[in-house]
Amino acid sequence: MTDYHVITRERHGHQYWLKPSGYRFSAGDALCPLMAQELTKAMLCLPIGFIAEGEQFLPVAVQGLMQGQNLLVAADGRWLASYIPAHYRGYPFRMASTDQGEQVLCIDEASGLLSDSAGEPFFNDDGQPAQSVLEILDFLHQIEANRQLTRRICAVLQQQGLIQPWPITVQGEHGEQNVNGLFRIDEVALNALSTEALAAVRDAGGLSVAYCQLLSMQHLSTLGTLAQAHAEAEKVRLAQESLAPEHKLDLGFMSDSGTFSFG
């Protein structure tokens, strides 16, 4: 559960915030929003698709085979891919819109990352926002600006008929699993665009988005591998819990940075 509140001097003037020690907060996210600007890095290790949001489409990182499951987070909170989506790098902060349409900075007070005595201050002694908060605000403003650009790019891809359903079947712990609700670029339609249509997609920035999505699909099989690795790790954990203390094994190797990592 999350509990976001607008950051104010009255509410947070004497508090501090802590940086997350890992990514357990994202463990239930099978999908994560991606911005156009980050796709060239995300495509190197993450499968990318589109989801429908109302009548629009937005790119997402595909992180799990079922709802509520993020295979890219290890049991100890480590992120298992070489790229971390910007959506997570701003946590526990996010931007929200007021009734007047203004953007305000919020923090998740249920994150466990607020403190009365240690960490980064929200405000300086003069009551002005601390430098660390201003840096977070600037980062989130950049994300929001790129989100609007991403929407415009996806609108052009949609107008040209380049987004189609993506039926996915992957090999998981319990055999083949179907992943529904995702979309992908129609490569045949992309190659068949007229000169004028291709120029419109190119000028909007859509070619980069299209090719990043197509190239990223090669990483989909990694999710099946990770699902099996998570299942094996859970079996070992449960077996360990059932043993008497003198018979337990040292599983410290499962916290090594290379275990179950990819990208």
Number of C-alpha atoms within 10 A of each C-alpha: 7 11 10 18 18 18 19 14 14 7 10 18 17 16 17 17 21 15 13 16 10 13 20 16 16 19 19 16 19 19 24 17 18 23 23 23 16 17 23 15 14 26 23 17 21 30 23 29 27 26 19 12 8 6 7 13 22 21 25 24 23 25 26 22 24 16 12 14 17 23 28 29 25 23 16 12 17 17 22 21 17 13 16 17 18 18 15 15 15 18 18 22 23 24 19 15 11 10 7 6 8 9 14 16 20 19 21 19 16 13 17 11 17 21 15 11 11 11 14 17 23 22 22 12 10 7 11 12 17 15 14 13 18 15 11 17 19 12 15 20 17 11 22 16 11 17 18 12 17 22 17 18 25 25 20 19 26 16 12 16 14 21 23 15 15 17 12 15 16 17 17 18 16 9 9 12 15 12 16 13 12 20 22 20 23 17 14 9 14 20 10 10 15 11 8 9 16 17 14 16 24 17 12 18 19 22 18 16 24 23 16 23 25 17 15 20 17 15 18 20 14 20 22 22 17 24 21 17 17 19 15 13 16 13 12 13 12 11 11 16 11 10 11 8 9 6 9 12 10 8 12 7 9 14 14 11 11 10 12 18 16 16 13
